[in-house]
Every structure is written in structure tokens, then in C-alpha cells.
Amino acid sequence: MSWGTDLWDQFENLDKHTQWGIDFLERYAKFVKERLEIEQTYAKQLRNLVKKYCPKRSKDEEPRFTSCLSFYSILNELNDYAGQREVVAEEMGHRVYGELMRYSLDLKAERKHHLQEGRKAQQYLDQCWKQMDNSKKKFERECREAEKCQIVFEKLDNDINATKSEVEKAKSQLYLRTHTADESKNEYAAQLQNFNGEQWKHFNAAIPQIFKNLQDMDERRTVKLGETYRSFAEVERKVIPIISKCLEGMVTAAKNVDQRRDSAIVVESFKSGFEPPGDFPFEDFSQNIQRTGSDGTIGTPKNDTGKPDPKHSIAKAKNKLWLFGKKPKLPPPIPPPPLPSFASAHFQVERIAHCLNEMRTVKSKIPSFRGVKRGAPNLEDLSHLPPEQRRKKLQQRIDELSRELQKEMDQRDALNKMKDVYEKNPQMGDPSSLQPKISETICNMEKLRSEIHKNESWLTEVEGKQSSRGDRRPSGDVNHHAPHGRESPEGSYTDDPSQEHRSPPQPDPHEFDDEFEDDDPLPAVGHCKALYSFDGSNEGTLVMKEDEVLYVIEEDKGDGWTRVRKQSGEEGYVPTSYVEITMEKHSKGAVTYI
């Protein structure tokens, strides 16, 4: 089918149809534009959603739980998915919408050209027809004039009254009109022949060619629409494999969620290193009561040895969950009175001191648990933290300081190299201008080394206590793994920032009115050597000199104090970090403390 032959007389309709085709193409282009705008908005909203739920903390503070890591992986995959939506929008804008708009402009220009050619051909044919019609009308008019002249001539020729001159005049007029009619006839014939030729060319050559060009243009428009339809789908199908990988990554992230690993991370994050508190010993206050009466009188049997049973608890139910409820009230530390010379009083004071020491050891754990809460004291040596958490924090601090030290060392090396270059080439700069910066860098390095050494000593102390804790003799009374303060040659560190020095546990003899039976002094479980001098300014402490050898009669309960006895028999507490302790080989859990 050809528009030139079948639609030779439908110029106006073809004009309307081609205009409708271009309008339809532009309408589809508008659809593609709105579609890509939707993709852009969708991708933007997805990226905002990912940004909203992404962690705003540093990598060190991010949780390490598999559920959190999987969620962050899903956010990353969703961010990549949003990137693919942006790719779809970009490809649609470039390969579909942009191409359609450029092609629409070309179609409009081509259609305009073909329609102008068709109008020109139609105008030329109309002009030929007018010329032919004018020559025809002229020929018709001349013929009528010639007929009139012939009628006049015949009338005068038959009239006997007409003169010869009148007849001759009518005859010449007839000849003139007849000649003019013949010329008009020839002109009309020529114009008619020319018009017929031009009309044939118009309807058999010019118009078919113009309509064929319009048909080709419209078919190419249709083909272009089909190609853009396919491109529209190809853009979407091109990103499907990448989107599938994003979805597979989300599924993989979901499979990586491990509840056991998360539970282990919780244990690792919050493990304090303490052991649960043991049972409080039974304290018999009825030993000094004079019992009279029959044998059937109900009373509390007296212990043969006069020592309380450490495995019997009088407040088991009450103290079972005391860490999470109201803690038991403990008697405040009161300086001990001067030791009496008789053995019973000596033993009584020792027993009271032992009980109070046990109770304070348990109490020392409370601030450690509170230390993880908001508002806990932030000590430099992190002694307010539990042992396990303190070790981790110290190790992290050492790593950070080591990285900073390495940066300072690199900066120092770079400055030294620059200084050497300036010394060899003075025109490049003054070497002395770099000396203040080099000095500052060296000073920073020394500070960092000092900080690293100090933190390493604290870390060694924590690790030493943790490693030795398992070797100490177990106690059924209380847990002794809560160091509440520390004395060192550099200064004193306590859990309470307002307290510069912590005194050793001191008994309060007025809290108990009962008396204990006489007993021998506590046996020595080892010996120690004083590393530093200690003035023993607080009551209950013992004065010692450097390199002095003492007997250990009671191990460190975790509060940083060790009970010792001099060769003269004088007893008291000294800081554990001031002495080098050697336990006897026959003692269970013997170990050397430094």
C-alpha cells in the first residue's frame, strides 16, 4: 500500500494524521519523563531512609552483634539497590526520553518540509488551471463576438439598402473577430494541454512522492516508538541481575544472624571478672551467756572450737539477690584500739577484723557494678571498672596511644628529612624554622611513651591479678576478686575520687559485745620483701622499711592490702604493691606476687 496512489486526494487528512503521530510520540516522551522522575524520587527516598537508620557512631563504638551487622549489611544492599534505581532513571532519561525529544524535533522539521512541498505542488497546479481557465473563457468570448460579427455581416449582405462600404466594413470586422477567435482557440488548446500535463505530473509523480515521504516518516516514527518501548524495558531488565545480587545479599545477611555469637558478645562486653558473693558466716553472739537450768532447756549449742561455721549463712534468702536490690548495711570502718597483751582480747580483735574485712570485700564490688552506669567516676587507671572490662579498656587505650605515637614518629622523620633538604639547599627554606616543630613532636612522643608505659603497667597489674586469682586458695565465705583501691609508688588510687588514700580494713570492737575464746596467733603462709618504704600513718597499718623481710599471715583479699607480721611480733596491713610476696610451697595455691 502506498499513500501516493491510494490516498492521492487525502492531503488534509494526511496532514492531520502526521501531526497526531508526532503528538503521540511527545506524549510517550512525557510519560517516560514522569516515570524516570518517579525512579529518582524513589531512589532519593531510599537513600534518605538508609542514611536515617545508618549508625552515627564511630566503628569502634558500633555494636558487634550479628543481628546489628546483618541489619547494616541490609542497609548497604538497599543503598546499592537505590543506586540501581538511579541508573534506571539515568538510562531512561538518556536512551529513551532524550532520544524521543531529539527525534520529535527532527520529525517536525521533516513533516514541515514535506507538507510545504505538497502545498507548492498544489499551488502550481492551481496556477496552471487558472491559466487554462482564463484562456478558455477568452476563447469562448471571442467566439461569441465572432458569431455576432457574422450575423451582422450576413444581415447587411442580404440587405439591398445597405451600402457597399457598410458591407465591406462588416466583412472586415467578421474577419478580424474570426482571426482573434482562432488565436484564442490556439492559446486555449496550448493551456489545456499544459494543464493536463502538469495535472498528470501532480497526481502521478509529485504528490505520490510527497505522500510516500510522509508515509516513510510516519513508519519511521512507529519504528522509533517500538525501539524506545524495547529500550524502556531493557533499561529495567539490565539492572535486574544487580538487584538480584542485592536481594541475595540481604538474604545472606539474614542467614548470618547467630544468636549464640550475640550471646557470647554480650558476655564478652559486660563480663566483670568477679565471682558471685559467697555465704556470710554464722556469727554466734551467745557464747558468753551463762546457761542455767535443766538439760531440756532449748538453747544454741556452743561450738567446740569457738569458731563460726563459714559455710552456714544466716541471711541466705536475704542476700541471694542483693546485687540487684538493696545492699546490706555494713558497719563503718573505725580505727582499732591498741592491742591488749592478753591472748583472748588479741584473738577477739582478730576475729572482728576478719569479719569486717570479709564484709568490706563484698561491699567493694558494689561500686564496680555501678561503674558501668551513667555518672560513674572516670579514673585515669580505670580502677572503677571490673577487672575484665578494665583490661579491655586499657588494651584499647594502649593501641590508640601506639597509633598516635607512630604518627608522631612519622611526622618527626618527615621533618628531619625536610630539615636535611633545607640544609643542603638553603634557597628552599630555613632549617632553623623546623626546629620548634621537631621539638614539639619529640615532646609529644615522650608524653605518649610515658602514657603507654603507665597504661602497660596498669594492664600488667590487672593481668597479674587475674592470672593469680585462679591460683589462690578458694574461700567459702566471700568473693575476694574485687580490688577496690591500689597503692603504688607513683601515688594512691581509690574507687572514691574524693579519697586520696585508702586505709586497710579496721575492725570496730564496739559493734560486737560477745567475746571469743583464746586462740594462737595466725600462722605465717609465706614471707615478703619490702620494695619501698611505708610510713603506716593510718591506724591498723604497719610501718616497714625498704628491703625489710616480713611474714605474710593473711593474703590480699582483693582490696590491695596484705596482712603481715614482723619478727618482733607486731602485725598490721601493708600495700600489696609495695612488697614482693613469696608463698610457702606447702601452702595451697602458692604463688609469687610482685
C-alpha positions in Angstrom: 0.0 0.0 0.0 1.2 3.5 -0.9 -0.3 6.7 0.3 0.6 8.4 -3.0 -1.6 6.1 -5.1 -4.4 5.1 -2.6 -4.6 8.5 -0.8 -3.8 10.9 -3.6 -6.7 13.1 -2.7 -6.3 13.0 1.1 -3.7 15.6 1.7 -5.5 17.3 4.5 -6.2 14.0 6.3 -2.6 13.0 6.0 -1.6 16.4 7.4 -3.7 15.7 10.5 -2.5 12.2 10.8 1.2 13.0 10.8 0.5 15.8 13.3 -1.3 13.3 15.6 1.7 10.9 15.3 4.2 13.5 16.5 1.9 14.5 19.3 1.6 10.8 20.4 5.4 10.5 20.3 5.7 13.5 22.5 3.0 12.2 24.9 5.0 9.0 25.3 8.1 11.0 25.9 6.3 12.9 28.7 5.3 9.5 30.2 8.9 8.4 30.2 9.9 11.6 31.9 7.4 11.2 34.7 8.5 7.6 35.0 12.1 8.5 35.5 11.2 11.2 37.9 9.4 8.5 40.0 12.6 6.4 39.9 14.7 9.4 41.0 12.3 10.2 43.9 12.2 6.5 44.9 16.0 6.3 44.9 16.3 9.5 46.8 13.8 8.3 49.5 15.6 5.0 49.8 18.9 6.8 50.3 17.4 9.0 52.9 15.9 6.0 54.6 19.3 4.3 54.7 21.0 7.4 55.9 18.4 7.8 58.7 19.0 4.3 60.1 22.7 4.0 59.5 24.8 4.2 62.7 26.1 7.7 63.5 28.8 6.4 65.8 32.4 5.5 65.0 33.4 2.0 64.0 34.9 1.3 67.5 31.5 2.2 69.1 29.4 0.2 66.7 27.8 -2.9 68.2 29.4 -6.2 67.1 26.2 -8.3 67.3 25.4 -10.4 64.3 21.9 -9.0 64.2 23.2 -5.4 64.0 25.9 -6.3 61.5 23.3 -8.1 59.3 21.0 -5.1 59.5 23.8 -2.8 58.5 24.6 -5.1 55.6 20.9 -4.9 54.5 21.2 -1.1 54.6 24.2 -1.3 52.4 22.5 -3.6 50.0 19.4 -1.3 50.0 21.7 1.7 49.3 23.1 -0.3 46.3 19.5 -1.0 45.2 18.8 2.7 45.3 21.8 3.3 43.1 20.4 0.8 40.6 17.1 2.8 40.6 19.1 5.9 39.9 20.8 4.0 37.0 17.3 3.2 35.6 16.3 6.8 35.8 19.5 8.0 34.2 19.3 5.4 31.3 15.6 6.3 30.7 16.5 9.9 30.6 19.3 9.4 28.2 18.3 6.5 26.0 14.5 7.0 25.9 13.3 10.5 26.8 16.3 12.4 25.4 16.2 10.3 22.2 12.5 10.8 21.8 12.7 14.6 22.2 15.5 14.8 19.6 13.7 12.6 17.2 10.5 14.6 17.7 12.3 17.8 16.6 13.6 16.0 13.5 10.1 14.7 12.7 8.6 18.1 13.0 11.2 19.6 10.6 10.8 16.8 8.1 7.0 16.9 8.2 7.1 20.6 7.7 9.3 20.2 4.7 7.1 17.6 3.0 3.9 19.5 3.6 5.5 22.6 2.1 6.5 20.6 -1.0 2.9 19.3 -1.3 1.4 22.8 -0.9 3.8 24.2 -3.5 2.8 21.4 -6.0 -0.8 22.1 -5.3 -0.3 25.8 -5.8 1.5 25.3 -9.1 -1.3 23.0 -10.4 -3.9 25.6 -9.3 -2.0 28.3 -11.2 -1.9 26.1 -14.4 -5.6 25.5 -14.0 -6.3 29.3 -13.7 -4.3 30.0 -16.8 -6.1 27.3 -18.8 -9.4 28.5 -17.5 -8.6 32.1 -18.4 -7.7 31.1 -22.0 -10.8 29.0 -22.2 -13.0 31.9 -21.2 -11.2 34.2 -23.6 -11.7 31.7 -26.4 -15.4 31.4 -25.6 -15.8 35.2 -25.5 -14.0 35.7 -28.8 -16.2 33.0 -30.4 -19.3 34.8 -29.3 -18.0 38.1 -30.7 -17.2 36.4 -34.0 -20.6 34.9 -34.2 -22.2 38.3 -33.7 -20.0 39.8 -36.4 -21.0 37.0 -38.7 -24.7 37.6 -38.1 -24.2 41.4 -38.7 -22.3 40.7 -42.0 -24.9 38.3 -43.3 -27.7 40.7 -42.4 -26.0 43.6 -44.3 -25.1 41.3 -47.2 -28.7 40.4 -47.7 -30.0 43.9 -47.2 -30.4 45.7 -50.6 -30.5 49.0 -48.9 -27.0 48.5 -47.3 -24.2 50.3 -49.0 -21.2 48.5 -50.2 -18.9 50.3 -47.6 -21.1 49.0 -44.8 -20.9 45.5 -46.1 -17.1 45.7 -46.5 -16.8 47.1 -43.0 -18.9 44.3 -41.5 -16.9 41.8 -43.6 -13.6 43.1 -42.3 -14.9 43.1 -38.7 -16.0 39.5 -39.1 -12.6 38.6 -40.4 -10.9 40.3 -37.5 -13.1 38.6 -34.9 -12.7 35.2 -36.6 -8.9 35.6 -36.6 -8.9 36.6 -32.9 -11.1 33.6 -32.1 -8.7 31.3 -33.9 -5.8 32.8 -31.8 -7.8 32.3 -28.6 -8.6 28.8 -29.7 -4.9 28.0 -30.2 -4.0 29.6 -26.8 -6.7 27.7 -25.1 -5.6 24.5 -26.6 -2.0 25.1 -25.5 -3.0 26.0 -22.0 -5.3 23.0 -21.8 -2.5 20.7 -23.0 -0.1 22.3 -20.5 -2.6 21.9 -17.6 -3.3 18.4 -18.4 0.4 17.6 -18.4 1.0 19.4 -15.1 -2.0 17.7 -13.6 -0.7 14.3 -14.6 2.7 15.1 -13.1 1.0 16.4 -10.0 -1.1 13.3 -9.3 1.2 10.7 -10.7 4.7 12.0 -9.7 4.8 14.9 -7.3 2.0 14.1 -4.9 2.8 10.3 -4.7 6.4 11.2 -3.9 5.5 13.7 -1.2 2.9 11.3 0.3 5.5 8.5 0.1 7.9 10.6 2.1 5.2 11.3 4.6 4.5 7.6 4.8 8.2 6.8 5.3 8.4 9.4 8.0 5.3 8.1 9.8 6.6 4.5 9.6 10.0 5.5 10.9 8.2 7.2 13.8 6.3 4.0 14.5 9.6 2.0 14.4 11.2 4.5 16.7 8.4 4.1 19.2 8.9 0.4 19.1 12.6 0.8 19.7 12.0 3.1 22.7 9.4 0.7 24.1 12.1 -2.0 24.0 14.7 0.3 25.4 12.3 1.2 28.2 12.1 -2.4 29.1 15.8 -3.2 28.5 16.8 -0.4 31.0 14.8 -2.2 33.7 16.0 -5.7 32.7 19.6 -4.6 32.6 19.7 -3.9 36.4 17.7 -7.0 37.4 20.9 -9.1 37.9 22.4 -6.5 40.2 19.2 -6.0 42.0 19.0 -9.8 42.4 22.5 -9.7 43.9 21.4 -7.0 46.3 18.4 -9.2 47.4 20.7 -12.2 47.7 23.0 -10.1 49.9 20.0 -9.3 52.1 19.2 -13.0 52.4 22.8 -13.8 53.2 22.8 -11.1 55.8 19.7 -12.7 57.3 21.3 -16.1 57.4 24.4 -14.6 59.2 22.4 -13.8 62.3 23.8 -16.0 65.0 22.1 -15.9 68.4 24.8 -17.8 70.1 27.5 -15.5 68.9 25.5 -12.5 70.0 25.1 -14.0 73.4 28.9 -14.6 73.6 29.4 -10.9 72.6 27.2 -9.8 75.4 29.2 -11.9 77.9 32.4 -10.5 76.5 31.2 -6.9 76.6 29.8 -6.9 80.2 31.9 -9.6 81.9 33.3 -8.1 85.1 35.7 -10.9 86.1 34.2 -11.1 89.6 32.8 -14.2 91.2 29.4 -14.3 92.9 29.5 -13.5 96.6 29.7 -16.4 98.9 27.7 -17.1 102.1 28.1 -14.9 105.1 29.5 -16.9 108.1 27.3 -17.6 111.1 28.3 -15.3 114.0 27.5 -16.8 117.4 26.9 -13.9 119.9 25.6 -16.2 122.7 28.9 -17.8 123.7 29.3 -15.6 126.8 25.8 -16.2 128.1 25.7 -18.1 131.4 23.4 -21.0 130.8 21.5 -22.4 133.9 18.6 -24.7 134.1 17.7 -28.2 133.3 19.2 -30.3 130.5 16.0 -29.9 128.5 16.4 -26.1 128.1 16.3 -25.1 124.5 19.4 -23.1 123.5 22.0 -22.7 120.9 24.7 -25.3 121.1 28.2 -23.8 121.6 30.8 -24.6 119.0 33.7 -26.7 120.3 36.4 -24.6 118.7 34.7 -21.3 119.3 34.9 -20.5 115.5 31.9 -19.8 113.4 31.0 -22.1 110.5 32.0 -20.3 107.4 29.6 -22.3 105.2 26.5 -21.6 107.2 24.6 -18.5 106.1 22.2 -16.7 108.4 21.0 -14.4 105.6 20.9 -16.7 102.6 17.5 -15.7 101.4 18.0 -12.1 102.2 21.4 -11.9 100.4 20.5 -14.1 97.5 19.8 -11.2 95.1 21.4 -8.3 97.0 23.3 -7.2 93.9 20.0 -6.2 92.3 18.2 -5.0 95.3 19.0 -3.1 98.5 22.5 -3.9 99.6 23.1 -4.9 103.2 24.2 -2.2 105.6 27.8 -2.6 106.7 29.4 -1.1 109.8 31.6 1.9 109.1 35.3 1.5 109.5 36.5 2.5 113.0 40.2 2.5 114.0 41.1 -0.5 116.1 42.1 0.1 119.8 45.6 -0.7 121.0 46.2 -4.4 121.0 45.9 -5.8 124.6 48.6 -8.0 126.0 46.4 -10.9 126.9 45.6 -13.6 124.2 41.8 -13.6 124.4 41.4 -9.9 123.6 44.0 -10.3 120.9 42.0 -13.1 119.3 38.8 -11.2 119.7 40.1 -8.2 117.8 41.5 -10.5 115.0 38.1 -12.2 114.6 36.2 -8.9 114.4 38.8 -7.6 111.9 38.4 -10.7 109.9 34.6 -10.5 109.7 34.7 -6.8 108.8 37.3 -7.4 106.2 35.2 -10.1 104.6 32.1 -7.7 104.6 34.1 -4.8 103.1 35.4 -7.1 100.5 31.9 -7.8 99.4 30.9 -4.2 99.6 33.9 -3.2 97.4 32.1 -4.9 94.5 29.2 -2.6 94.6 30.9 0.5 93.0 32.4 -1.8 90.4 28.9 -2.8 89.2 27.7 0.8 89.4 30.7 1.8 87.4 29.0 0.8 84.2 26.2 3.1 84.9 26.0 6.7 83.8 27.8 9.1 86.1 30.4 6.6 87.3 33.7 8.1 88.3 36.2 8.2 85.4 39.5 7.4 87.0 42.7 7.5 85.0 43.7 4.0 85.7 40.1 2.8 85.2 40.1 1.1 88.6 36.4 1.8 88.9 35.7 -0.8 86.2 35.5 -4.5 86.7 38.8 -6.4 86.0 37.8 -7.8 82.6 36.4 -4.5 81.3 39.3 -2.7 82.8 41.7 -4.9 80.9 39.9 -4.4 77.6 39.7 -0.6 78.0 43.4 -0.4 78.9 44.4 -2.5 75.9 42.3 -0.2 73.6 43.9 2.8 75.1 47.4 1.4 74.6 46.5 0.6 71.0 45.3 4.1 70.4 48.3 5.7 72.0 50.6 3.4 70.0 48.9 4.6 66.8 49.3 8.2 67.8 53.0 7.6 68.7 53.5 6.1 65.3 52.0 9.2 63.7 54.3 11.4 65.7 57.3 9.3 64.8 56.4 9.6 61.1 56.0 13.3 61.4 59.4 13.6 63.1 61.1 11.6 60.4 59.4 13.8 57.7 60.5 16.9 59.5 64.1 15.6 59.8 64.2 14.8 56.1 62.8 18.3 55.2 65.4 19.8 57.5 68.2 17.9 55.7 66.9 19.1 52.4 66.9 22.7 53.7 70.4 22.3 55.0 71.6 21.0 51.6 69.6 23.6 49.6 69.3 26.8 51.7 67.3 28.5 49.0 64.4 26.2 49.6 63.9 27.2 53.2 65.4 27.9 56.6 66.3 24.7 58.6 66.0 26.5 61.9 62.3 27.2 61.3 61.6 23.5 61.6 63.3 23.1 64.9 60.4 24.2 67.1 58.1 21.8 65.3 60.6 19.0 65.7 61.0 19.8 69.4 57.3 19.8 69.9 57.0 16.4 68.1 59.7 14.9 70.3 57.9 16.2 73.4 54.7 14.7 72.2 56.5 11.4 71.6 57.9 11.4 75.1 54.4 12.1 76.6 52.9 9.3 74.6 55.6 6.9 75.6 55.0 7.8 79.2 51.3 7.3 78.8 51.9 3.9 77.1 54.3 2.8 79.9 51.9 3.9 82.6 48.9 2.1 80.9 51.1 -1.0 80.3 52.0 -1.2 84.0 48.2 -1.0 84.9 47.5 -3.7 82.3 50.2 -5.9 83.7 48.8 -5.4 87.2 45.3 -6.4 86.0 46.5 -9.4 84.1 48.7 -10.4 87.0 45.8 -10.3 89.4 43.6 -12.2 87.0 46.1 -14.9 86.4 46.9 -15.2 90.1 43.3 -15.2 91.2 42.7 -18.7 89.9 45.7 -20.0 91.9 44.7 -18.5 95.2 43.1 -20.6 97.9 39.3 -20.7 97.4 37.2 -19.3 100.2 33.7 -20.4 101.1 32.9 -17.1 102.8 33.0 -14.4 100.3 34.5 -13.4 96.9 37.9 -11.7 97.1 38.2 -10.7 93.5 37.1 -7.1 93.7 40.1 -4.7 94.0 38.7 -1.6 95.4 41.8 0.5 95.6 45.5 0.4 94.9 48.6 1.9 96.4 51.7 2.3 94.3 55.0 4.3 94.5 53.5 6.8 91.9 50.6 7.6 94.2 47.4 6.2 95.6 44.4 5.3 93.5 41.0 4.5 95.1 37.5 4.0 93.8 36.4 7.2 95.5 37.9 10.2 93.7 37.5 12.4 96.9 39.6 9.9 98.9 43.4 10.1 98.3 44.4 7.2 100.4 42.5 4.2 101.5 43.2 2.7 104.9 43.2 -1.0 105.4 40.1 -2.7 106.9 39.8 -1.7 110.5 37.6 -3.5 113.0 35.1 -2.0 115.3 35.1 -3.8 118.6 32.1 -1.9 119.8 29.9 -3.4 117.2 30.1 -6.8 118.9 29.5 -7.4 122.6 30.4 -11.0 122.7 33.8 -12.5 123.5 35.7 -15.2 121.8 37.8 -17.9 123.2 41.6 -17.6 123.3 43.5 -18.9 120.3 47.1 -18.9 119.0 48.3 -16.2 116.5 47.6 -16.8 112.9 50.3 -19.0 111.2 52.5 -17.5 108.5 51.6 -18.6 105.0 54.6 -17.0 103.4 57.1 -14.2 103.6 57.6 -11.0 101.7 60.3 -8.4 101.0 59.5 -4.6 101.1 60.2 -3.0 97.8 59.5 0.5 99.1 59.3 2.2 102.5 55.8 2.7 104.0 55.1 5.1 106.9 52.0 3.4 108.1 50.3 6.6 109.1 46.8 5.2 109.4 45.8 3.0 112.3 45.9 -0.7 111.5 48.8 -0.3 109.1 52.4 -1.4 109.7 55.5 0.7 109.3 58.1 -1.0 107.1 61.4 -0.1 105.6 62.8 -0.9 102.2 64.2 -4.4 101.8 62.7 -5.4 105.2 61.6 -9.1 105.4 58.2 -9.7 106.9 55.9 -12.8 107.4 52.6 -13.0 105.5 49.8 -14.1 107.8 46.9 -13.2 105.5 46.7 -12.9 101.8 45.4 -9.9 99.8 41.6 -10.3 99.7 41.4 -8.2 96.6 41.4 -4.8 98.2 45.1 -4.1 97.7 46.2 -4.8 101.3 48.2 -7.7 102.8 48.4 -8.5 106.5 52.0 -9.1 107.7 53.9 -9.7 110.9 57.3 -8.5 111.8 59.9 -10.7 113.6 59.2 -8.8 116.7 55.5 -10.0 116.6 54.0 -6.6 115.5 51.2 -7.1 112.9 49.4 -4.8 110.5 48.5 -4.2 106.9 50.8 -3.0 104.2 50.1 -2.2 100.5 50.3 -5.3 98.3 52.1 -3.4 95.5 54.8 -2.3 98.0 56.0 -5.9 98.7 57.3 -8.9 96.8 55.4 -11.9 98.3 56.6 -15.5 98.2 54.1 -18.1 99.4 55.3 -21.2 101.1 55.5 -24.3 98.9 53.3 -26.3 101.2 50.6 -23.7 101.0 47.8 -24.4 98.6 47.8 -22.1 95.6 51.3 -20.8 96.3 52.3 -18.0 94.0 54.7 -15.1 93.9 53.3 -11.5 93.8 55.4 -8.6 92.7 
